[in-house]
Amino acid sequence: MIEETSAGIVLFRKENNKNQFLLLHYPSGHWDFVKGKMESGESTHETAVREAKEETGITDITFLDNFEEWIEYNFQFQGELVHKKVVFFLAETKTTDVKISHEHLDYTWMDYNTAMEKTTFDNAKTVLTKAQMLLTQTL
């Protein structure tokens, strides 16, 4: 089994005093957050920032304290089982214009309830719910 570690960001921005969350449309059809594999020598935060820049063009990222959510799952890649661990951070941006990379088909900014409907995987819904709970507490 292959072991992989990735890092990502639940990226949000404020619009009319409401939080708008960024979701990316992956070629396999699902909607999820910015994330990608850690490269040698990177910290999880460095990976998350690099992936955000590569996948969205967004560089103005302000991490919120007290949010670090780990998920784990298995998937098949070229006939091999991969065990993936992903850490998600919560961060705010002021950027509205997203320049998606070749890795994605589309993007959208959505409020929490709409994002919950659009997000494909249960583990992503759990991360989004925890992000919303923290944002609601800190407002």
N, C-alpha and C positions, 0 to 999 in steps of 0.2 A: 504494500500500500504506500502511496506517495503522500507525504505530509506537506501541506502548504499553509502559510500564514499570510493573511491580507489585512489591510487597514482601509477604513473608509470614513466618510463623514455624512451625517445627517445634516445637510446644509439648508439653512432657512434664511429668509429675509422678511422684514416687516413691510407690510403694505396696508395702509389705512388701519393701523393698529392691530392688524391680524398677521399671524405667522403664515408664510407661504413656504412650503417645503419643495425642494428640488427632487424630482424623480427622473431617472434616465431609462430610456427604452432600449433594452438589450436585443441583439439580433435573434436570440433564442425565443423572444416573444415576451419575456417578463419585464416588469417595471421594478426598479430598485434604486438604491442610493449609489453615489460615487464610491468606488472601491477598487483596489488592485493589489497585486502581489508585492510583498516587501522585497526590496533589493538588498544585496549584501551591504552591511554597514549602516543601514537606515534604521532610525527609530520608527515606532509606529506613527507618531505625529508627522515625521518627515515623509513617510510613505503617503499618508492621507493628504498632505499638502501637495505633493508631487502629482498624485492621481487626480486631485481636483483640478490642477492646472492643465494636465494632459487631456483630461476627459471633458472639461467644460470651459477652459480658458480663464476660470475664476482664480484670482490670486489674493483678493482682499478677504481674508478669512480670520475671524476672531473666535477662538475656541472658548466654550463655556466650561467652567470648572465643574467638577463633580459629575461628569458624564463619561463613562467608559463601559460600553456594553459589548460583551463577547458572545458570538454565536459559533456553532460548529455544525457541519453537515458533511455528508459524503456524496460524491457524484462520480460518474464514469467519464474518463477522458481517454480516447484512443485505446479502449479496452482495458484500461487500468483503473482501479479504484483509488480515488483521491479523498483524503480526509482534510477538510479545509477548516481553519480557524480564522475568524474575522473579528477584528475589534472596530467598533464604530465610536466616533467622537461626535459631539454636537457643536456646530459652529454657525456663526452668523456672517452674512455677507451683505454688502450694499449693492452688489452687481445684479442687474436684471437680465442683461444680455448674455446668453450662453452660446459658446462656440463648441458644439459637440464634436468629438473626434470620430475617426472612422470606426471606432469600437461600438458606436451606438447609432440607433436609427432616429431617435427623437428625444425631446426632453419636455418637461412641463413643470410649472410652479403651481402648487395646489394647497388649499387649506387642509387642515388636519383630517376632517371627515372625508373629503374627496380623495385625499392621498391614501387613506385607509382602504377605500374601495378599489383604488387603482393598483396599490402595491400587491404584488403577486404572492409572495411567500409569507407564511405565518411568522417565521422568525423576523422578517423585516417589519411586519405589522407590530410585533412585540417591541422592537427597537423604537419604532416611530411612536408608539404609545408612551414608552418611558421618556422619550424626548419631549413629547407634549406635556407630560406630567411635570417634568422639571421646569419647562418654560412657564407653565401656569403658576407654579410655586414661586418663581423668581420675579414675576411681574408685579 
